[in-house]
């Protein structure tokens, strides 16, 4: 491996470089796209502040077509190696627009603080706080769209890559221990959607130790859920869908997660959906056949009515 220049302490392509001065240089800074009305699908979006002190905000999306009754609520957490991207970028804004239109759901996209300026678990805590804010609307909260249109009995949480990891953590965290605090969130997780999820390999990494200085190591639960089967079995949702890509370097980790959850004592149902392609290809080529197949599968998952549970 080539040695780093004297002024570079840590180099993490394609995410960031840390200079000796403490300056964080990202390989690609995200842009900002304002909320709007999408001219193609009619989805309307706007922003809401959750926590001013933490600069925590969300973008809400309301589909044009509103059937009678409440709409499914889809909470989305963006990826980017915990250290790049934004819910407000030109990558994630159009994707969330499409999610709202295609699934006919109210979408809430979370914009959390980024590492390394805000070391983990900041992104986990931000996302959980945003979900609690969303759930507060089941008792009437500050956002009129959530109050009027969202069905808090049909809540889905999704994410890609690092965002999928965070989404998984939110659902596990909401289950708590012996007495679940999930009801205090004011919502019921019907499903968890993990798109090209980032989970660890079990090997030590300098990057993880740096961005998460309080981590217990490469086999901690947030990185390797299978390391604690008992905790994994307490996942507080009814259904899980794991989406993997054939040429994704994280494919096998997503598949291992699927196998671990399937063999655990969790009472829900889990499915694995694989397409050709590389890591998060659907974000950068959303009109491709394989990206459309992911979008269709996600929409079907969100709109599928669960079978009634047997009384016997």
RABEL-V925010 format. One record per residue. N is the residue number from 1. RES is the residue in one letter. SS is DSSP state (H for helix, E for strand, C for the rest). OMEGA is omega in degrees with one decimal (999 if undefined). Layout:
N|RES|SS|OMEGA  N|RES|SS|OMEGA
This chain:
1|X|C|178.4  2|X|C|177.9  3|X|C|-179.4  4|X|C|172.6  5|X|C|-175.4  6|X|C|-177.0  7|X|C|179.8  8|X|E|179.5  9|X|E|-176.2  10|X|E|179.5  11|X|E|-176.0  12|X|E|177.8  13|X|C|4.9  14|X|C|-172.6  15|X|C|-175.6  16|X|E|170.3  17|X|E|178.8  18|X|E|179.4  19|X|E|178.8  20|X|C|178.1  21|X|C|-175.3  22|X|C|179.2  23|X|C|177.0  24|X|E|179.1  25|X|E|178.2  26|X|E|179.1  27|X|C|178.0  28|X|C|176.3  29|X|C|179.5  30|X|C|176.6  31|X|C|179.1  32|X|C|175.3  33|X|C|-178.3  34|X|C|173.5  35|X|C|-171.8  36|X|C|166.1  37|X|E|-177.5  38|X|C|-176.3  39|X|C|-177.1  40|X|C|-175.4  41|X|C|176.4  42|X|C|178.1  43|X|C|178.3  44|X|E|179.7  45|X|E|173.6  46|X|E|-174.5  47|X|E|176.1  48|X|E|178.1  49|X|E|178.7  50|X|E|-177.5  51|X|E|-178.3  52|X|H|-177.2  53|X|H|178.0  54|X|H|-177.9  55|X|C|-176.8  56|X|E|-177.5  57|X|E|176.0  58|X|E|170.6  59|X|E|-178.8  60|X|E|-178.5  61|X|E|-179.9  62|X|E|-177.5  63|X|C|-179.3  64|X|C|-178.1  65|X|C|-179.3  66|X|C|178.5  67|X|C|178.1  68|X|C|-179.6  69|X|C|-177.6  70|X|C|179.6  71|X|E|173.0  72|X|E|179.6  73|X|E|-177.4  74|X|E|177.5  75|X|E|-175.4  76|X|E|179.4  77|X|E|-174.5  78|X|C|175.9  79|X|C|-179.7  80|X|C|175.5  81|X|C|-178.4  82|X|C|-168.6  83|X|C|179.4  84|X|C|175.1  85|X|C|-174.8  86|X|C|173.5  87|X|C|-175.2  88|X|C|-175.5  89|X|C|179.2  90|X|C|172.6  91|X|C|-171.1  92|X|H|179.0  93|X|H|179.0  94|X|H|178.7  95|X|H|178.5  96|X|H|174.0  97|X|H|-178.9  98|X|H|177.5  99|X|H|-179.1  100|X|H|-178.0  101|X|H|-173.0  102|X|H|-179.0  103|X|H|-175.8  104|X|C|-177.7  105|X|C|165.0  106|X|E|-178.2  107|X|E|173.9  108|X|E|-177.9  109|X|E|-171.2  110|X|E|176.2  111|X|E|-175.1  112|X|C|177.3  113|X|C|-174.4  114|X|C|168.3  115|X|C|0.5  116|X|C|178.5  117|X|C|177.3  118|X|C|-174.9  119|X|C|173.1  120|X|C|19.6  121|X|C|-177.6  122|X|H|-177.9  123|X|H|177.0  124|X|H|-178.1  125|X|H|177.8  126|X|H|-176.8  127|X|H|177.8  128|X|H|178.4  129|X|H|178.5  130|X|H|178.2  131|X|H|176.0  132|X|H|177.7  133|X|H|176.8  134|X|H|-178.3  135|X|H|179.8  136|X|H|-179.0  137|X|H|175.1  138|X|H|175.8  139|X|H|-177.1  140|X|C|-179.2  141|X|C|-173.6  142|X|C|-175.7  143|X|C|-176.2  144|X|H|179.7  145|X|H|-179.9  146|X|H|179.5  147|X|H|-171.7  148|X|H|-167.5  149|X|H|-170.8  150|X|E|176.2  151|X|E|-175.8  152|X|E|170.6  153|X|E|178.5  154|X|E|-177.3  155|X|E|178.0  156|X|E|176.4  157|X|E|-173.0  158|X|E|175.1  159|X|E|176.0  160|X|E|176.0  161|X|C|178.5  162|X|H|177.5  163|X|H|175.4  164|X|H|176.1  165|X|H|-179.9  166|X|H|179.0  167|X|H|177.9  168|X|H|-179.6  169|X|H|179.3  170|X|H|-177.7  171|X|H|177.4  172|X|H|-178.1  173|X|H|-179.3  174|X|H|180.0  175|X|H|179.0  176|X|C|-179.0  177|X|C|-175.6  178|X|C|174.6  179|X|C|-172.7  180|X|C|175.2  181|X|C|-174.9  182|X|H|-179.3  183|X|H|-179.7  184|X|H|175.9  185|X|H|179.1  186|X|C|-179.7  187|X|C|178.9  188|X|C|178.1  189|X|E|175.9  190|X|E|-177.5  191|X|E|177.6  192|X|E|-177.2  193|X|E|-177.7  194|X|E|-178.3  195|X|E|-178.4  196|X|C|-170.5  197|X|C|173.2  198|X|C|167.1  199|X|C|-174.7  200|X|C|177.9  201|X|C|-175.5  202|X|C|179.1  203|X|C|178.6  204|X|C|175.8  205|X|C|179.4  206|X|H|-177.4  207|X|H|-179.4  208|X|H|179.1  209|X|H|-177.7  210|X|H|-176.2  211|X|H|178.9  212|X|C|-174.1  213|X|C|178.9  214|X|C|-179.1  215|X|C|177.2  216|X|C|176.4  217|X|C|-171.8  218|X|C|179.3  219|X|C|179.0  220|X|C|-169.4  221|X|C|-178.5  222|X|C|178.5  223|X|C|-177.1  224|X|C|-178.4  225|X|H|-179.0  226|X|H|179.9  227|X|H|179.4  228|X|C|-176.4  229|X|H|-178.6  230|X|H|178.8  231|X|H|179.0  232|X|H|-177.0  233|X|C|179.1  234|X|C|180.0  235|X|C|-170.2  236|X|C|172.0  237|X|C|-174.9  238|X|C|-173.8  239|X|E|177.6  240|X|E|171.7  241|X|E|178.0  242|X|E|-180.0  243|X|E|178.9  244|X|E|178.7  245|X|E|-172.0  246|X|C|-175.2  247|X|C|179.0  248|X|C|178.9  249|X|C|178.1  250|X|C|-175.0  251|X|H|-175.2  252|X|H|179.1  253|X|H|175.6  254|X|H|179.0  255|X|H|177.4  256|X|H|176.8  257|X|H|178.7  258|X|H|-179.0  259|X|H|-179.6  260|X|H|-179.9  261|X|H|-179.5  262|X|H|-177.5  263|X|H|179.0  264|X|C|179.3  265|X|C|176.3  266|X|C|-172.8  267|X|C|-177.8  268|X|C|179.0  269|X|E|-178.7  270|X|E|177.4  271|X|E|179.2  272|X|E|-179.8  273|X|E|-176.5  274|X|E|174.9  275|X|E|167.1  276|X|C|176.1  277|X|C|-179.6  278|X|C|-174.6  279|X|C|178.7  280|X|C|178.9  281|X|H|-174.8  282|X|H|179.3  283|X|H|-174.2  284|X|H|176.0  285|X|C|-169.4  286|X|C|-179.3  287|X|C|178.7  288|X|C|-178.1  289|X|H|-177.9  290|X|H|176.3  291|X|H|178.2  292|X|H|179.2  293|X|H|176.1  294|X|H|-179.9  295|X|H|179.5  296|X|H|-178.8  297|X|H|177.6  298|X|H|-179.5  299|X|H|177.5  300|X|H|180.0  301|X|H|-178.7  302|X|H|-173.8  303|X|H|177.6  304|X|C|176.4  305|X|C|179.6  306|X|C|177.6  307|X|C|176.9  308|X|C|178.8  309|X|C|179.3  310|X|C|177.5  311|X|C|-174.4  312|X|C|999
